[in-house]
Amino acid sequence: MFIEGQFYNAPVDSPQGVFDYGHGISAVDSVYDRREQTAIHLLIEDGRAAVIDTGTSHAVPHVMDALEARGVPPEKVDYVILTHVHLDHAGGAGQLMARFTNARLTVHPRGARHVIDPSRLLAATVAIYGEQETRRLYGEILPVPRARVIETPEGATLRLAGRELLFLDTPGHARHHVVVRDGKTGHIFAGDTFGISYRELDQDGRQYSFPTTSPSQFDPPELHRSIDRMLSLGPGAVYVAHFGRLTNLTVLAGDLHRLVDAHAALGERHRRAGAERKHLLIEGVRSLVLDERERQGWRLPREKVLEIFALDIELNAQGIESWLDAEEKSSLKS
């Protein structure tokens, strides 16, 4: 049993990079950017399965191997569930749906068009990374037929072999973000709304959480509300995409609120910094990471901590800048 306020024993990592948590819940390492950075969660009930977030197209073999090891053939996967459509979470959706012939894909109504026709999402990614790097990172991104897509707005429910899944609208990281409450355990699959938490930084079993503000829809007030809403449901555990199961949630939520405010304050401090703003935001997020190293007592050297957070520092800075730009445009319109 996982009890709020208690630390947990880490699950055993199988040779296939799968972490089993009990209750039919597993995390599959998608091996995105590096190992144990992005998880794909499996939920299995009475021989039927749901895949929660998909990683990139490169992660498809890892998912197929994990399902096979658990005795679940592709035709018994009922759902591919997306918390949101950022490509590190949803890039492999089309590839998996082509293999899961009986599955339906679920997605927030705002994200549905991007899985049905991913061209716009792909173009935005190419604009950031370039075509060659986008293909290297995400592989081939396939569309999902409209008839196989289920929109999951606030309060939508589905059943996996009788196991109820409740969808909650949780903006703040992205406006098209949902979290999924598992009716059997009360646990929540949180995508990116409950932050990032890499297991190599756990200190004597003590976990941490750090917000992800990646572009382009970071919204501090909404993110605060979404964190509080998840906590109000009293889950014994939350599963985040980066990476795996979190407990001691009251403490972690407090850390998230403090750090969301710190990211917003960083943005306000450099709102009018002009051409220097991007550099100042990156340096500011680096400082937040290093401050957290001291607060949490992480034993890894500064350079290693910065290496672990390298991608997140860049993306969080970009997300703060996108938030500032959006606010400026909004003020000009009003």
N, C-alpha and C positions, 0 to 999 in steps of 0.2 A: 504494500500500500504506500502511496506517495502522500505525505502529510505536509500541509502548508507550514512553512517555518523550519522544516528540517532539511538538511542536506541529503543528497541521494548518493548511492554508490553508482559510479559510471557503468553503463552497460558494456558488455564484452563486444569488442569489435571483431566481426567475422573476417575471414580472409578476403571476402568479396567487398569489404567496406560497408557492411550493413550493421546497424546498431539496433538491437531489439530492446524494447522498453516494457514488454508485457502488454496485456489487454489487446493483442492483435496490432500493436502500433510499432512501426520500425522506421528508421531513417536510413536512406541510401545516400552514400556520398556521391554527388554528381561529378566530383573532381573538376570543378570550375575554378580557374585561376590557380588553385592549389588544393591539396587534400584537406578535408574537413572544414571547408569554407562555405559550401552550399549543400543543403540537405533537400532531398526529395522524400516526403513521408508516405508510407504505405499504411493503409488501414484495412485489415482483413477480418471478416466476420462470416463464420459458417461457410468457408470456402469461396466467398465472394470478396472482391477487392475494390478499393478506391485508391487512386494515386493522387496525392495532394501536392501540387506544384510538380513541374516536370524537369527542371533544369534545362539545359540546352539540348540540341539534337545529339551532341556527343555523348550525353548521359543515357541515351536509350538502351544500349547494351547492359548497363549497370542495373537498370530497372527490370529488364527482362530476366536477367540472371537471378535477381533477388526474388522475383515472383516465382520463377521455376523452382528455386530452392525451398520455397514455402508451399509448393504443390498447387499453385494457382495458375492454370493455363490462361492464355490471352483472352479467350472467349468468356472467362468468368470475371473479367474486370468490368465493373458496371459503370464507374465514373472516373473521369479525369477532372480534378477539381483545381481551379486556379484561384489563388488568393488575389493575384493581380497579374497584369500582362507584361511587366518588365521581363526582358528576354532571358535573364538568368533564372527566372521562375517559370517562364512559359514558352521559351524558344523551342523546346522539344515537343510541344503539345500536338502539332500536326503529325509528326512522325509517330508518336505513340498511338494517336487515334487511328492511324492507318493500320496498326497492328491489333488494336483492341476493337474488333469488328462489332461488338455488341455494346460498346461503351457510349455514354453521352458525356459531353464536356460542359462543366459549369463555370460561369464567369459573371462578374458584376455587369449589370446592363451597360455601363459606360465602356467596358472593355470588350463587349461581344463583337463589335465590328472589326476589332483589330485581330481577332483570331479567325474570323470568317474571311477577311482580306487583310493579311499582315503587311501589305506593301507600304502603307504609310508609316507604320511602326518601324519597318525595316529601313526605309529611307531616312528616317530621323536618326537611326543608329549609325547608318553609313555616313551621315553628315558629321557625326562626332568622331567615329573611329576610322573611316575610310572603308572601301569595299573589301579589300583583302583582309584587313584585321577583323572586320565584322564576320566574314566567313570563317576565319580561323577560330574566333571566339564562340560562335553560335551555330556553325554548320548550316545545313539547308533548312530553311523555315517553310513549312508547308501550311496551306490554309486548311481550315476545318469546315466541312459542309454545314451550311446554316441549319439544316434539319436535325443535326446532331448536337446543336448547342442549346443549353438551358441557361437562361438568365436567372441569376440569384440575387434579387434585391433584398433589402432589409426584411428579416423575418421569414425568408423562404426556408422550406425544410425538404429534405430528401431522406430516404431510408435505404440503408445498405444491409440487406438480409435482416430487416427489422430494426436495425440500429439507427436511431434518428440523428441526423446532422442538421444543425440550425445555423443559418447564415446571418451574419450581422454586418451592417455597413460600417466600416471603420476607416474614415479618411484621416489624413494627416501626413502619411508617407506618400499616398497617391489617392486621388479622388475616386478611383475605380477599385479600391481595396475592400475585400471582405475578410473576416475571420470566421472560422468554423468551430462551433461547439459540438463536441461528441456527447450525445445523450447518455451513453453507457458509462463513461468515466467522469463527465463534467469537465474534461480537459479541453483546451482550446488550441487549434492550429492557427498560428498568428501571422504567418508569412513574415513581413517586415515591420508590422505595426508595434511589436514588442521589442524592437531593436535587434542588435547583433551581439553574439556572445560566443566567442571561439574557445573551444574546450582546452586548448593548450595553455590558456591563461588562467584557468581555474586554480585557485590557491587553497590547498589543503581541503578540497571538496567544496570550497566557497565559490559560487558563481558571480557573475556580474552581467550587466547589460548596458549597451552604448547605443544611442539612437542612430538610425540610418536616415539621412536627409537627402538622399540622392535625387537628382532632377527627374521631373521638373515640377512637382506639385507638393513640396514641403509646405506644411501649414501648421505652425506651432500650436495655436489654440485648438484646432481640430485634433491634433495628435495627442494633446493632453486629455481631451475628452475621450478619445478612443482607448487610451491606456486605462483611464479610470473606469470606463465601461466594462472592459475585460475583467478588471480586478473585482468589480462589483458582483460578478457572477460566481465568485468564490472558487475558481478552478484550483485543483491540486497541482496541476502542471500546465505549462504552456510550451508548445513546440514551435520554435522559430526556424526559419530557413537557413539562418547563419548563426549557430548550428545546433539543432537538436533540442532536447528537453531541458526546460528550466523549472526550478522550484524556488522556494523562499521568495515568493512573488511580491509580497508587500515591500520587502527591502529593494528588490530590483526595480519595481515601479517607482519608488522614491528616487533611485538613481536616474532613471529615465527622465522623470520630470525635471530634476535638477539640470541634467545635461541638455534637454530640449531648450530650456531657458538659456543655458550657456551658449548654445548655437545661435539662438535668436539674438542674444545680446552681442555676440560677435558680428553678426550681420549689421545690426544697428550701428555698431561702432565704426564700421567701414562703409556705411551706406553711400557716402559721397566721396569715396576715395579715388574715383576716376580710374585711370589705366592701371593703377597699382592694386585695385581691389581684389582681383583674382589671386594674386600672390599673397596678399595680406590674409585672405580667407584661408588659403591652404596652410599658411604658417600658423594661423589661429587654431585651426582644427588639430594640427600637429601638437600644439601646446595643450589642447584639451585632452588628447590621448595621453601625453606624458604626465599631465596632472593626475589623470585617472590611474596611471601606473603607480604613482606615489600613494594615492588614496587607498587603492586596493592592495598595495603591497606586492605587486607582481614581481617575481624574482628574475624574470628574463631581462637581459640587458636592454637598455634604451633602444639600441639599433635593431634588435630583434623584434621588439614591440612595434616599432615604426614599420618594419618590414611586414609584419602580420597585418597591420592596418593600412598599408600603402594605398591599396585601391579605394578603401573606404574614406580615407582622408581626401583624396582627389574628388570622389563623388559627393561627399558631404559638402565640400566647399562649392562645388558646382550647384548643388541643390540650394544652398543658402543664397547664392547669386541669382538663381532662377526665382526664388521667393522674393528677393528685393526687386527684381525687374518686374515681376507680376504686380507687386504692390504699387510700384511707380506708375505702371500703365493704368491700373485701376484708379489711382488718384487723379490722373490726367483726364479720365473719362467723366469723373464725378464733378 
